[in-house]
Amino acid sequence: MVDRTKRGPFRGHGPYVLAALILGSSGGPGVADRLAAQAAPEVPAAPDTVLFMNATIIDGTGASRFVGDLLIEAGRIAGLGPPGSVTAPASVERRDLTGLVVAPGFIDIHNHSTSRLFDSPLAITQLAQGITTIVVGADGSSPWPISDYLERIDDLRPAVDVATLVGHGTVRAAVLGESFRRTATDAEIADMTVRVERGMREGAFGLSSGLEYDPGFYSSTGELIALARAAARHGGFYMSHMRDEEEGLLEAVDEAIRIGREAELPVQISHIKAGNASVWGKAPDVLERIRRANEEGLDVTADQYPYAAWQSGLAIAVRSRMFSNPDSVAKGIGAAGGGSRLQIVGFDAEPGLNGLRLDEIARIKDMTEVEAYMWIMENGGSGLIGHTMNESDVDTFMASPWVMTASDGGVRSAHPRGAGTFPRVLGHFARDRGVLTLERAVARATSMPARRLGLTDRGVLRAGARADLTIFDPERVIDRSTFDYGTRQATGIESVWLGGVETWSAGEPTGARPGRALRRMR
């Protein structure tokens, strides 16, 4: 029998099984030196004044691209227009960007670099994707207290701006402790509500939940509505890793929408997907529910990473939580499509098995797949990459106007989404396959997450906006991370600017760390 209480309420969820996942794939030669160099604090750089000329401008709104000039000054966009129309003093630095795209800096609304930034403040794999702002605290697990974390980010001065959500699981664990496997009482819900209110006052942008994981798994819809109302009172939104992305997918979407309706706040469905063969082809049904909700007057959107495989904890494959019951384990493995679709990562007990599929481990250990699963769980569990999704569903969600881009990864993520998400959308899906236009791909990464967060100073190229810029080569931009080498840097992102300070240039970080904590105030 596996006693999960000894490992704490979040053990088994991919983002929280950090130790082996962080170093689970190679970043190539020189990574250790580059990571060590990040420890040196940097004096914040002053914003530059630069005139970018002859660039292909994609402004983030979804409007058609055009060739033009863009001037940044004092950390803001000071001018934008056709070639030769933006005036600047003769002494101003000029950069000819012929053939390159200038877009707003990318905003990753679902990022798991929460603690990893503190030993990797340059956030190299994030900058290499064009990311300028990240949002942590997703899937129900957030830093706490919020104010302390944001102060630490300000002191750190990373290379990206950082916002956070307040985690439902975090406050639930604080209130219910080890007795979380039950419905909360009214008094406990009231206590959780006070904590959500505190997190929102301290600057959180909304409430997140992770309802496939402990301790959120045991919460009632009423509990979530009560806590979402607390977030709504401070102008926040509700982001959810729903209860089920597989057999119960449609019911889980209905629950998320109900929470938004009854709590009267916007809803963000995390990493939207049809998670296994039981719901392949259901993407249009999910999107129809979202369309109807928005037509009703609600505000419902989703985010997506551009891969047909997910990452979590091995425990998630057996939804009954009966990890020592062979029939339950067999049912879970079968629903995933068999052990060949389950890739083990972050297995501390025998790291040499990391990267192998469950069926391969079963052969090596002379076990059945069920026995191999139970053996891994009895030895501390592991992370899991589930290759159980359908490419057609990924395309359908990709083309939807309700879905934006988010990595669900971060610094040193074992899953390739941590290093490749945004360039993959631009290169593989937009340029190479035409699943969406480049303009739409940019909007998914900029104005859509900015709107969801209520950030009016970024996400669109316009005069007066913050000079958060991503400059990329539309012919070369592509992801290079794989399921075997998850941290390989993307290519084609030529330059990244945060508040008028260049943080990435010609394939390398500049060393500048102008990032700060973002706080939602209401």
Phi, psi and omega per residue, in radians:
M1 nan 2.280 3.130
V2 -1.568 2.135 3.125
D3 -1.692 1.700 -3.057
R4 -1.324 -0.313 -3.111
T5 -1.129 -0.452 -3.112
K6 -1.259 -0.253 -3.101
R7 -1.873 0.077 3.098
G8 1.537 2.787 -2.977
P9 -1.160 -0.355 -3.068
F10 -1.768 -0.008 -3.108
R11 -1.092 2.381 3.111
G12 1.880 -0.269 3.086
H13 -1.605 2.227 -3.041
G14 -0.763 -0.940 -3.099
P15 -1.051 -0.330 -3.089
Y16 -1.757 -0.151 3.051
V17 -1.569 1.337 -2.882
L18 -1.481 -0.684 -2.855
A19 -0.959 -0.877 -3.091
A20 -1.520 -0.475 -3.118
L21 -1.176 -0.642 -3.045
I22 -1.033 -0.729 -3.098
L23 -1.908 0.456 -3.034
G24 -1.375 -0.099 3.121
S25 -2.614 2.701 -2.990
S26 -1.436 2.431 3.039
G27 -1.757 0.072 3.104
G28 1.654 3.014 -3.102
P29 -1.115 2.521 3.055
G30 1.565 -0.069 -3.078
V31 -1.117 -0.763 -3.110
A32 -1.037 -0.753 3.124
D33 -1.115 -0.716 -3.097
R34 -1.201 -0.651 3.107
L35 -1.186 -0.701 3.139
A36 -1.099 -0.628 -3.118
A37 -1.140 -0.354 -3.105
Q38 -1.270 -0.274 -3.077
A39 -1.215 -0.401 -3.097
A40 -1.262 2.165 3.121
P41 -1.177 2.603 -3.123
E42 -2.019 2.472 2.978
V43 -1.271 2.242 -3.114
P44 -0.946 2.279 -3.130
A45 -1.401 2.559 3.069
A46 -1.334 2.517 3.102
P47 -1.048 2.510 3.104
D48 -1.574 2.791 2.939
T49 -1.899 2.073 -3.055
V50 -2.469 2.428 3.005
L51 -1.852 2.016 3.062
F52 -1.604 2.184 -3.015
M53 -2.035 2.571 3.019
N54 1.034 0.541 3.133
A55 -1.480 2.696 2.919
T56 -1.477 1.975 -3.048
I57 -1.614 2.103 2.955
I58 -2.071 1.867 -2.846
D59 -1.437 -0.080 3.100
G60 1.676 -0.200 -3.122
T61 -1.472 -0.242 -2.996
G62 1.735 -0.115 3.125
A63 -1.186 2.760 -3.114
S64 -1.081 2.566 3.106
R65 -1.174 2.748 3.026
F66 -2.625 2.757 3.090
V67 -1.544 2.314 -3.094
G68 -2.912 -3.025 3.122
D69 -2.008 2.669 3.133
L70 -2.498 2.257 -3.131
L71 -1.938 2.261 3.010
I72 -1.980 2.472 -3.088
E73 -2.724 2.341 3.096
A74 0.965 0.623 3.065
G75 1.406 0.105 -3.100
R76 -2.220 2.865 2.989
I77 -1.422 2.010 -3.055
A78 -1.652 -0.315 3.140
G79 -2.911 2.615 -3.097
L80 -2.727 2.238 -3.136
G81 3.114 -3.046 3.139
P82 -1.047 2.813 -3.135
P83 -0.933 2.285 3.114
G84 1.468 -0.074 -3.072
S85 -1.580 -0.238 -3.095
V86 -1.757 2.079 -3.096
T87 -1.537 2.475 3.107
A88 -2.634 2.587 3.107
P89 -0.989 2.657 -3.110
A90 -1.057 -0.478 -3.077
S91 -1.396 -0.161 -3.077
V92 -1.205 2.460 3.072
E93 -1.087 2.383 3.123
R94 -2.110 2.385 3.079
R95 -2.220 2.154 3.107
D96 -1.489 2.038 -3.078
L97 -1.915 0.551 3.113
T98 -0.921 2.196 3.129
G99 1.526 -0.120 3.138
L100 -1.858 2.653 3.110
V101 -1.702 2.357 2.933
V102 -1.868 2.162 3.134
A103 -2.277 2.885 2.990
P104 -1.081 2.693 3.052
G105 -1.035 2.494 -3.080
F106 -1.367 2.469 -3.118
I107 -1.982 2.032 3.128
D108 -1.678 1.786 -3.007
I109 -1.385 -0.078 3.129
H110 -2.507 1.607 -3.016
N111 -2.278 2.480 -3.086
H112 -1.967 0.677 3.081
S113 -1.623 0.358 -2.996
T114 -0.795 -0.992 -3.115
S115 -1.697 -0.431 -3.054
R116 -1.186 -0.394 3.092
L117 -1.032 -0.490 -3.015
F118 -1.293 -0.359 2.972
D119 -1.945 0.006 3.082
S120 -2.427 1.049 -3.028
P121 -1.153 -0.322 3.069
L122 -1.331 -0.285 3.047
A123 0.826 0.956 -2.951
I124 -0.993 -0.835 -3.106
T125 -1.201 -0.328 3.081
Q126 -1.409 -0.798 3.095
L127 -1.073 -0.666 -3.126
A128 -1.134 -0.243 3.051
Q129 -1.671 -0.126 -3.081
G130 1.580 0.244 -3.103
I131 -1.402 2.315 3.080
T132 -2.033 -0.396 -3.135
T133 -2.364 2.339 3.057
I134 -2.145 2.654 3.059
V135 -2.099 2.132 3.136
V136 -1.877 -3.128 3.109
G137 1.494 0.357 -3.125
A138 -1.455 3.052 3.057
D139 1.067 0.417 3.055
G140 1.499 -0.029 -3.108
S141 -2.088 2.052 -3.086
S142 -2.272 2.823 2.968
P143 -1.100 2.717 3.123
W144 -2.719 2.365 -0.092
P145 -1.202 2.656 -3.118
I146 -1.060 -0.757 -3.079
S147 -1.092 -0.703 3.135
D148 -1.113 -0.757 -3.132
Y149 -1.102 -0.787 -3.110
L150 -1.152 -0.615 3.062
E151 -1.135 -0.668 3.102
R152 -1.144 -0.648 3.081
I153 -1.118 -0.766 3.105
D154 -1.043 -0.715 3.118
D155 -1.195 -0.608 -3.099
L156 -1.209 -0.672 -3.031
R157 0.920 1.192 3.097
P158 -1.292 -3.122 -3.118
A159 -1.508 0.004 3.105
V160 -2.302 2.722 2.962
D161 -1.364 2.602 -3.022
V162 -2.318 2.215 2.995
A163 -2.081 2.870 3.116
T164 -2.449 2.745 2.941
L165 -1.782 2.914 3.002
V166 -1.772 2.300 -3.014
G167 -1.543 2.232 3.050
H168 -1.024 -0.770 3.124
G169 -1.099 -0.612 3.133
T170 -1.115 -0.817 -3.131
V171 -1.297 -0.555 3.117
R172 -1.160 -0.738 3.115
A173 -1.110 -0.650 -3.136
A174 -1.157 -0.601 -3.076
V175 -1.523 -0.755 -3.045
L176 -1.638 -0.296 3.138
G177 1.005 -2.398 -3.098
E178 -1.348 -0.075 3.133
S179 -1.718 0.604 -3.024
F180 -1.366 -0.137 -3.073
R181 -1.458 0.964 -3.126
R182 -2.900 2.991 3.054
T183 -1.290 2.413 3.125
A184 -1.314 2.587 3.055
T185 -1.365 2.926 3.099
D186 -1.044 -0.688 -3.137
A187 -1.145 -0.685 3.131
E188 -1.202 -0.661 3.081
I189 -1.119 -0.693 3.097
A190 -1.083 -0.708 3.099
D191 -1.112 -0.779 3.102
M192 -1.080 -0.667 3.127
T193 -1.066 -0.746 3.103
V194 -1.039 -0.698 -3.124
R195 -1.220 -0.679 3.069
V196 -1.112 -0.752 3.095
E197 -1.003 -0.753 3.132
R198 -1.074 -0.829 3.136
G199 -1.038 -0.697 3.120
M200 -1.181 -0.725 3.107
R201 -1.097 -0.549 -3.109
E202 -1.430 -0.044 3.010
G203 2.133 0.033 3.097
A204 -1.127 2.654 -3.096
F205 -1.651 -0.158 -3.133
G206 2.995 -3.012 -3.126
L207 -1.914 2.307 3.050
S208 -1.976 2.657 3.052
S209 -2.342 2.668 3.049
G210 -2.278 1.498 -2.896
L211 -1.502 -0.066 2.976
E212 -1.553 -0.092 -3.006
Y213 -2.074 2.753 2.970
D214 -1.279 2.472 0.022
P215 -1.631 -0.001 -3.087
G216 -1.154 -0.421 -3.104
F217 -0.914 -0.585 -3.008
Y218 -1.649 0.050 -3.064
S219 -1.414 2.619 3.079
S220 -1.519 2.798 3.060
T221 -1.069 -0.645 3.130
G222 -1.079 -0.688 3.079
E223 -1.037 -0.773 -3.106
L224 -1.184 -0.664 3.100
I225 -1.094 -0.754 -3.140
A226 -1.071 -0.757 -3.125
L227 -1.277 -0.600 3.085
A228 -1.145 -0.612 3.075
R229 -1.084 -0.655 3.105
A230 -1.096 -0.744 3.087
A231 -1.133 -0.665 -3.121
A232 -1.099 -0.606 -3.132
R233 -1.095 -0.302 -3.141
H234 -1.971 0.326 3.072
G235 1.361 0.297 -3.104
G236 -1.513 3.090 3.072
F237 -2.170 2.970 -3.127
Y238 -1.953 2.069 3.089
M239 -1.942 2.289 -3.061
S240 -2.342 2.242 2.692
H241 -1.385 1.899 -2.940
M242 -1.193 3.016 -3.101
R243 -1.114 -0.541 -3.049
D244 -2.686 2.291 3.059
E245 -1.946 0.248 -3.073
E246 -2.232 -2.019 -3.027
E247 -0.966 -0.637 -3.118
G248 -1.718 0.443 -3.031
L249 -0.977 -0.893 -3.032
L250 -1.169 -0.679 3.085
E251 -1.122 -0.629 3.121
A252 -1.171 -0.685 3.071
V253 -1.079 -0.761 3.121
D254 -1.038 -0.704 3.133
E255 -1.137 -0.765 3.141
A256 -1.059 -0.744 3.127
I257 -1.162 -0.688 3.103
R258 -1.055 -0.737 3.130
I259 -1.045 -0.783 3.105
G260 -1.089 -0.712 -3.123
R261 -1.133 -0.856 -3.032
E262 -1.361 -0.493 3.111
A263 -1.584 -0.173 3.086
E264 1.037 1.004 3.067
L265 -2.608 2.791 3.119
P266 -1.142 2.692 -3.110
V267 -2.131 2.379 3.047
Q268 -2.155 2.025 3.100
I269 -1.530 2.098 -3.061
S270 -1.296 2.524 3.025
H271 0.541 1.097 -3.055
I272 -1.052 2.385 -3.091
K273 -2.892 2.853 2.881
A274 -1.855 1.792 -2.764
G275 -1.310 -0.419 3.069
N276 -2.636 -3.102 -2.983
A277 -1.075 -0.404 -3.129
S278 -1.140 -0.376 -3.132
V279 -2.184 0.268 3.039
W280 -1.016 2.390 -3.122
G281 1.534 -0.003 -3.116
K282 -1.575 -0.007 -3.130
A283 -0.965 -0.759 3.109
P284 -1.064 -0.604 3.117
D285 -1.176 -0.687 3.079
V286 -1.086 -0.847 -3.106
L287 -1.145 -0.555 3.091
E288 -1.143 -0.671 3.078
R289 -1.108 -0.733 3.113
I290 -1.148 -0.715 3.125
R291 -1.063 -0.817 -3.109
R292 -1.110 -0.670 3.127
A293 -1.094 -0.774 3.125
N294 -1.179 -0.619 3.089
E295 -1.128 -0.555 3.109
E296 -1.235 -0.283 -3.117
G297 1.929 -0.011 3.053
L298 -1.366 2.990 3.133
D299 -2.154 1.659 -3.049
V300 -2.181 2.171 3.049
T301 -2.365 3.113 -3.137
A302 -2.533 2.892 3.008
D303 -2.190 2.870 -2.988
Q304 -2.664 2.437 2.913
Y305 -1.759 2.605 -2.909
P306 -1.620 0.866 -3.140
Y307 -2.364 2.632 -3.124
A308 -1.643 0.597 3.096
A309 -2.613 2.538 -3.110
W310 -1.980 2.916 3.084
Q311 -2.264 2.340 3.115
S312 -2.768 -2.555 3.052
G313 -1.873 2.672 -3.125
L314 -1.003 -0.535 -3.125
A315 -1.001 -0.508 -3.030
I316 -1.153 -0.344 -3.118
A317 -1.216 -0.369 3.141
V318 -2.015 1.652 -2.986
R319 -1.181 -0.395 -3.127
S320 -1.251 -0.253 -3.040
R321 1.224 0.135 -3.124
M322 -1.618 1.296 -2.990
F323 -1.254 -0.308 3.138
S324 -1.796 0.140 3.115
N325 -1.733 1.955 -3.058
P326 -1.006 -0.644 -3.127
D327 -1.169 -0.728 3.116
S328 -1.149 -0.718 3.122
V329 -1.130 -0.760 3.124
A330 -1.071 -0.687 3.119
K331 -1.100 -0.747 -3.140
G332 -1.138 -0.762 3.128
I333 -1.138 -0.685 3.111
G334 -1.113 -0.717 3.136
A335 -1.108 -0.511 3.114
A336 -1.346 -0.220 -3.096
G337 1.718 0.217 3.121
G338 1.804 2.872 -3.074
G339 -1.115 -0.352 3.129
S340 -1.186 -0.256 3.139
R341 -1.696 -0.025 -3.061
L342 -1.960 1.889 -3.094
Q343 -1.754 2.154 -3.064
I344 -1.489 2.277 3.038
V345 -2.404 2.705 3.068
G346 1.173 0.589 3.086
F347 -1.610 1.774 -3.028
D348 -1.196 -0.586 -3.020
A349 -1.167 -0.542 3.137
E350 -2.589 1.345 -3.017
P351 -0.995 -0.404 3.137
G352 -1.121 -0.256 3.122
L353 -1.559 -0.171 -3.116
N354 -1.074 2.383 -3.131
G355 1.680 -0.242 3.124
L356 -1.507 2.736 3.055
R357 -1.466 2.778 -3.088
L358 -1.060 -0.662 3.139
D359 -1.153 -0.607 3.087
E360 -1.162 -0.745 3.122
I361 -1.107 -0.688 3.115
A362 -1.061 -0.713 3.123
R363 -1.175 -0.752 3.139
I364 -1.069 -0.692 -3.068
K365 -1.592 0.027 -3.101
D366 0.953 0.872 3.125
M367 -2.217 2.902 2.887
T368 -1.349 2.908 3.097
E369 -1.081 -0.670 3.118
V370 -1.105 -0.784 3.129
E371 -1.122 -0.681 3.134
A372 -1.130 -0.735 3.096
Y373 -1.031 -0.866 -3.085
M374 -1.121 -0.648 3.108
W375 -1.103 -0.762 3.128
I376 -1.111 -0.780 -3.137
M377 -1.125 -0.651 3.120
E378 -1.198 -0.337 -3.140
N379 -1.870 0.593 3.002
G380 1.802 -0.101 -3.137
G381 1.297 -3.132 -3.097
S382 -2.724 3.034 2.905
G383 -1.417 2.950 -3.060
L384 -2.586 2.300 2.904
I385 -1.864 2.033 -3.086
G386 -1.721 1.952 -3.141
H387 -1.573 1.125 -2.935
T388 -2.115 0.138 -3.069
M389 -1.714 2.948 -3.086
N390 -1.959 2.254 -3.092
E391 -1.048 -0.596 -3.137
S392 -1.110 -0.703 3.089
D393 -1.153 -0.694 3.086
V394 -1.004 -0.785 3.118
D395 -1.084 -0.738 -3.114
T396 -1.090 -0.808 3.081
F397 -1.131 -0.662 -3.124
M398 -1.035 -0.657 -3.062
A399 -1.455 -0.106 -3.040
S400 -1.335 2.441 3.066
P401 -1.254 -0.162 -3.111
W402 -1.636 -0.050 -2.973
V403 -2.032 2.299 3.100
M404 -1.926 3.043 -3.133
T405 -1.647 2.402 2.999
A406 -2.686 2.619 -2.996
S407 -1.483 -0.591 -2.929
D408 0.938 0.438 3.112
G409 -2.287 -2.575 3.121
G410 2.833 -2.850 -3.118
V411 -1.007 2.186 3.069
R412 1.053 0.553 3.040
S413 -1.189 2.453 3.097
A414 -1.271 -0.501 3.117
H415 -1.362 2.429 -3.110
P416 -1.072 -0.278 3.119
R417 -1.097 -0.474 -3.120
G418 -1.136 -0.471 -3.118
A419 -2.032 -0.179 -2.980
G420 -2.219 -0.053 -2.940
T421 -0.952 -1.007 -2.985
F422 -1.207 -0.788 3.061
P423 -1.095 -0.540 3.121
R424 -1.155 -0.701 3.083
V425 -1.095 -0.786 -3.119
L426 -1.151 -0.749 -3.015
G427 -1.561 -1.070 -3.035
H428 -1.217 -0.841 -3.021
F429 -1.473 -0.702 -3.109
A430 -1.503 -1.039 -3.061
R431 -1.237 -0.907 -2.951
D432 -1.410 -0.601 -3.039
R433 -2.014 -0.243 3.086
G434 1.154 0.464 3.097
V435 -1.154 -0.519 3.048
L436 -2.615 2.859 3.127
T437 -1.356 2.816 3.086
L438 -1.107 -0.657 3.109
E439 -1.064 -0.744 3.118
R440 -1.182 -0.667 3.109
A441 -1.064 -0.718 3.114
V442 -1.177 -0.746 -3.139
A443 -1.063 -0.645 3.110
R444 -1.061 -0.445 -3.060
A445 -1.780 -0.064 -2.975
T446 -2.310 -1.401 -3.041
S447 -1.174 -0.578 -3.128
M448 -1.145 -0.919 3.087
P449 -1.147 -0.572 3.099
A450 -1.079 -0.734 3.116
R451 -1.134 -0.774 -3.128
R452 -1.058 -0.626 -3.128
L453 -1.456 -0.199 -3.073
G454 1.296 0.435 3.131
L455 -1.592 1.955 -3.094
T456 -1.692 -0.065 -3.081
D457 -1.693 0.010 -3.086
R458 -2.638 3.004 3.108
G459 1.724 -0.266 3.126
V460 -2.469 2.436 3.033
L461 -1.443 2.006 3.090
R462 -2.781 2.742 3.102
A463 -1.048 2.288 3.124
G464 1.688 -0.317 3.115
A465 -1.257 2.763 3.048
R466 -1.006 2.526 3.117
A467 -1.470 1.109 2.961
D468 -1.680 1.955 -2.999
L469 -2.293 2.535 2.934
T470 -2.147 2.157 -3.119
I471 -1.980 2.130 -3.062
F472 -2.439 2.767 3.090
D473 -1.600 1.933 -3.054
P474 -1.139 -0.331 3.134
E475 -1.535 -0.319 -3.047
R476 -1.997 -0.307 -3.006
V477 -1.134 2.249 -3.133
I478 -2.924 2.709 3.021
D479 -1.424 2.644 3.081
R480 -2.197 -0.113 3.104
S481 -1.260 2.591 -3.141
T482 -2.351 3.102 3.130
F483 -1.303 -0.238 3.027
D484 -1.672 -0.512 -3.122
Y485 -2.282 1.398 -2.941
G486 -1.278 -0.281 -3.039
T487 -1.884 0.214 3.091
R488 -1.086 2.312 -3.111
Q489 -1.190 2.500 2.988
A490 -1.208 2.834 3.076
T491 -2.125 2.812 3.050
G492 1.722 -0.196 3.026
I493 -1.495 1.927 -2.998
E494 -1.503 -0.625 -3.053
S495 -2.758 2.489 3.106
V496 -2.313 2.390 -3.105
W497 -2.234 2.370 3.082
L498 -2.163 1.965 -3.133
G499 1.019 0.632 3.116
G500 1.428 0.135 3.109
V501 -1.977 2.231 -3.133
E502 -1.356 2.152 -3.109
T503 -1.881 -0.273 -3.086
W504 -2.507 2.341 -3.134
S505 -2.667 2.231 3.024
A506 0.915 0.761 3.036
G507 1.487 0.152 -3.110
E508 -2.471 2.652 2.994
P509 -1.211 2.534 3.092
T510 -1.375 -0.289 -3.056
G511 1.681 -0.236 3.116
A512 -1.216 2.436 3.139
R513 -2.300 1.343 -3.105
P514 -1.582 0.129 -3.052
G515 -1.200 2.813 -3.126
R516 -2.649 2.955 3.050
A517 -1.417 2.438 3.046
L518 -1.806 2.380 -3.135
R519 -2.213 2.260 3.048
R520 -1.450 2.192 -3.116
M521 -2.063 2.291 3.062
R522 -2.665 nan nan
